[in-house]
Amino acid sequence: HRDLHSFPTRRSSDLSSSLPRKETSLSYRKYFGSNYVHTVLHVLSQMAPSPEMMSGDIDPSTLYDKQVCIGGGSFGKVYKGLDRRTGHPVAIKIIDVENAEDEVDDIIQEISILSELQSPYVTKYYGSYLKGSDLWIIMEFCSGGSCADLMRPGLIPEEYICIVLRELLLGLEYLHGDNKLHRDIKAANILLGANGQVKLADFGVSGQL
């Protein structure tokens, strides 16, 4: 294994420049060898706001109440949840890391990018926790659903499409200004908050230039 004490983990741009690339994702398997999954979890712990998040010392189910499944994101299922401390709703993406070895590169890329985002046009990231082999990624819950949900009854009126596109472009302007690419723009990944705020979600295949 390579020396992890000097390994940069805080910014995805640092991660990207320090590792060989497989197209635009991080090639951790090639970099760390056969035991790379264990090492990847160490890397994830370095991204967490507190080491206890990814160490397994904190059981996320004691902090968040996982409720109904509301969809499937990249490499995992997404649940509506409740922050037991505040009573506020959250979205919880749960990924079985042991059974997602081929996607670990992209999972790390998603978390590293999410941890840097601070914009009203992007879903907020609250942190990640490891419970056994399950990785819990805690995100902002958007109660308005997605644009794909809005399209199920019929077409969205053009005047509303204009509003959504304007907010979406502001989100993309923010991302591109920080040399980040979403790479999966579609109706299912454009969410609406309770107040109608448009937010870009699901960074599972995003990239850092």
C-alpha positions as MATLAB code, in Angstrom:
seq = 'HRDLHSFPTRRSSDLSSSLPRKETSLSYRKYFGSNYVHTVLHVLSQMAPSPEMMSGDIDPSTLYDKQVCIGGGSFGKVYKGLDRRTGHPVAIKIIDVENAEDEVDDIIQEISILSELQSPYVTKYYGSYLKGSDLWIIMEFCSGGSCADLMRPGLIPEEYICIVLRELLLGLEYLHGDNKLHRDIKAANILLGANGQVKLADFGVSGQL';
ca = [
       0.000    0.000    0.000;
       1.061    3.565   -0.591;
       1.744    5.905    2.287;
      -1.617    7.415    3.305;
      -0.289    9.912    5.838;
       0.648   12.369    3.102;
      -2.188   11.369    0.769;
      -4.375   14.416   -0.071;
      -8.072   13.728    0.480;
      -9.839   16.996    1.166;
     -10.488   18.326   -2.354;
     -11.571   16.247   -5.328;
      -9.180   18.255   -7.503;
      -6.327   17.117   -5.228;
      -7.583   13.534   -5.398;
      -7.814   13.637   -9.156;
      -4.316   15.025   -9.653;
      -2.776   12.501   -7.226;
      -4.205    9.362   -8.791;
      -4.123    7.837  -12.265;
      -7.410    8.424  -14.075;
      -9.788    5.948  -15.676;
     -11.422    8.318  -18.129;
     -12.542   11.010  -15.647;
     -13.092    8.868  -12.546;
     -10.514    7.827   -9.936;
      -8.827    4.461  -10.434;
      -8.418    3.368   -6.837;
      -8.267   -0.362   -7.594;
      -5.183    0.069   -9.788;
      -3.607    2.536   -7.383;
      -3.999    0.613   -4.129;
      -4.025   -3.014   -5.252;
      -6.074   -6.012   -4.126;
      -7.084   -4.643   -0.703;
      -8.195   -1.340   -2.107;
     -11.740   -1.419   -0.629;
     -10.386   -1.211    2.927;
      -8.067    1.593    1.843;
     -10.888    3.429    0.084;
     -12.857    3.477    3.327;
      -9.840    5.075    4.964;
      -9.820    7.723    2.237;
     -13.541    8.357    2.805;
     -12.903    8.831    6.521;
     -10.466   11.618    5.699;
     -13.239   13.459    3.813;
     -15.679   13.288    6.735;
     -16.194   16.410    8.888;
     -15.426   14.234   11.921;
     -13.434   10.956   11.864;
     -16.172    9.162   13.813;
     -18.525    9.451   10.835;
     -16.649    6.972    8.674;
     -14.928    4.968   11.425;
     -18.081    3.061   12.309;
     -18.029    4.501   15.835;
     -21.310    6.304   15.139;
     -24.335    4.261   14.108;
     -26.186    6.514   11.630;
     -29.507    4.906   12.543;
     -29.206    6.520   15.979;
     -29.030    9.940   14.292;
     -31.343    9.403   11.327;
     -34.601    7.495   11.025;
     -34.663    5.740    7.638;
     -38.223    5.742    6.306;
     -39.669    4.981    2.860;
     -37.631    4.286   -0.272;
     -38.131    7.187   -2.682;
     -35.914    6.076   -5.543;
     -32.622    4.757   -6.748;
     -29.653    7.000   -7.361;
     -26.310    6.071   -8.862;
     -25.118    2.840   -7.198;
     -27.662    2.800   -4.369;
     -31.182    3.288   -3.051;
     -32.445    6.608   -1.745;
     -34.726    6.867    1.281;
     -36.626    9.654    2.915;
     -35.370   10.011    6.455;
     -35.672   12.136    9.551;
     -32.908   13.759   11.561;
     -33.723   12.542   15.081;
     -31.921   15.545   16.620;
     -33.743   18.302   14.742;
     -36.850   16.642   13.306;
     -35.915   17.869    9.828;
     -36.388   15.567    6.824;
     -33.303   14.328    4.968;
     -32.550   12.116    1.992;
     -30.412    9.042    2.717;
     -28.556    7.231   -0.043;
     -27.396    3.784    1.100;
     -24.706    1.876   -0.790;
     -23.368   -1.593    0.033;
     -19.668   -0.906   -0.515;
     -18.678   -4.580   -0.465;
     -21.062   -5.344   -3.346;
     -20.230   -2.184   -5.280;
     -16.495   -2.668   -5.743;
     -16.594   -1.761   -9.418;
     -18.327    1.526   -8.574;
     -16.175    2.587   -5.609;
     -14.172    4.953   -7.832;
     -17.346    6.845   -8.696;
     -18.701    6.747   -5.136;
     -15.570    8.448   -3.858;
     -15.714   10.967   -6.688;
     -19.337   11.759   -5.783;
     -18.603   12.262   -2.084;
     -15.463   14.301   -2.691;
     -17.361   16.648   -5.002;
     -20.465   16.850   -2.788;
     -18.337   17.770    0.227;
     -17.135   20.894   -1.616;
     -20.461   22.184   -2.936;
     -22.050   25.235   -1.341;
     -24.813   26.589   -3.565;
     -28.577   27.154   -3.284;
     -28.878   25.502   -6.715;
     -27.368   22.169   -5.596;
     -28.649   19.694   -3.007;
     -26.845   20.074    0.316;
     -24.542   17.362    1.600;
     -24.642   16.688    5.359;
     -22.072   13.904    5.694;
     -21.400   10.188    5.285;
     -21.401    7.331    7.760;
     -20.254    3.738    7.576;
     -22.487    1.063    9.128;
     -20.999   -2.359    8.510;
     -20.469   -2.424    4.755;
     -23.283    0.085    4.160;
     -22.309    3.631    3.346;
     -24.960    6.192    4.342;
     -24.768    9.474    2.422;
     -26.967   12.111    4.046;
     -28.394   14.774    1.748;
     -30.972   17.540    1.696;
     -34.504   16.257    1.135;
     -36.439   18.012   -1.630;
     -40.123   17.504   -0.904;
     -41.280   18.801   -4.291;
     -39.912   15.725   -6.043;
     -38.185   15.739   -9.404;
     -39.078   17.240  -12.760;
     -39.595   13.669  -13.952;
     -42.341   13.329  -11.328;
     -43.946   16.551  -12.556;
     -44.017   15.224  -16.118;
     -45.967   12.069  -15.282;
     -49.431   13.710  -15.403;
     -48.550   15.519  -18.648;
     -46.381   18.195  -20.168;
     -45.018   21.021  -18.017;
     -46.186   24.446  -19.265;
     -43.516   26.395  -21.118;
     -43.483   29.283  -18.643;
     -42.542   26.874  -15.848;
     -39.926   25.191  -18.015;
     -38.287   28.599  -18.468;
     -38.058   29.045  -14.693;
     -36.588   25.563  -14.178;
     -34.042   26.067  -16.957;
     -32.937   29.416  -15.560;
     -32.299   27.913  -12.116;
     -30.628   24.871  -13.665;
     -28.261   27.064  -15.688;
     -27.340   29.003  -12.547;
     -26.452   25.696  -10.895;
     -24.351   24.648  -13.869;
     -22.650   28.039  -13.916;
     -21.659   27.482  -10.279;
     -20.342   23.973  -10.975;
     -18.441   24.903  -14.109;
     -16.938   27.908  -12.341;
     -15.301   25.413   -9.971;
     -14.244   23.137  -12.857;
     -16.827   20.485  -11.977;
     -18.980   18.561  -14.471;
     -22.304   16.961  -13.547;
     -22.483   14.749  -16.676;
     -25.986   13.399  -15.978;
     -28.437   16.233  -16.554;
     -31.957   14.824  -16.840;
     -35.410   15.469  -15.414;
     -34.976   12.879  -12.640;
     -31.909   14.716  -11.324;
     -33.555   18.140  -11.168;
     -35.335   18.395   -7.813;
     -37.723   20.924   -6.325;
     -37.684   22.119   -2.733;
     -40.746   22.867   -0.654;
     -40.613   26.522   -1.723;
     -40.161   25.665   -5.406;
     -36.373   26.111   -5.366;
     -34.758   24.177   -8.227;
     -31.791   22.038   -7.182;
     -29.401   19.851   -9.116;
     -28.927   16.379   -7.595;
     -27.128   13.042   -8.020;
     -23.419   13.506   -8.636;
     -22.709    9.797   -9.073;
     -20.998   10.223  -12.450;
     -19.730   13.770  -11.983;
     -16.171   14.790  -12.709;
     -13.515   17.278  -11.670;
     -11.386   18.950  -14.335;
];
